[in-house]
């Protein structure tokens, strides 16, 4: 396992061939890119018109559409506490464009995810051959990325993701219960 830079991680994310899976397990995040949009949403949770002006979201949706047209499988599971906190309520509100663009997103209540082993960190598995762990500071800011092709890491992450995926609710059916 070795660290990769944010630029190297971004290159991996944009070079996916056949598939990626992404498991998110933190109670919240606090990325510099997201926080201003979270604040806009907080002021008027019913209005998502501002999504059209978020360049990173537009870029992500364009990448997903490119993946979908190439037949790439893009799956994500959010493991969340219910009722949803502010961060996850916001994330739920902004997920539809990602789903429409081609990412299959599911939601799982954390109480249903306690019966199997999980890695300590969120992760992506790219093309079923490499894991990138996403490490965060306590405030939700990204700290680092670690890359591995070791079977032990791939097996643990595959197992955790597939167990979560099986139990999780598709976004279109998930009824978020905000606090």
Secondary structure, 3 states (H helix, E strand, C coil): CEEECHHHHHHHHCCCCCEEEEEECCCCCCCHHHHHHHHHHHHCCCCCHHHHHCHHHHHHHHHHHHHHHHCCEEEEEEEECCCECHHHHHHHHHHHHHHHHCCEEEEEEHHHHCCCCCCCCEEEEECCCEEEEEEECCCCCEEEEEEECCHHHHHHHHHHHHHHHHHCEEHHHCCCCEC
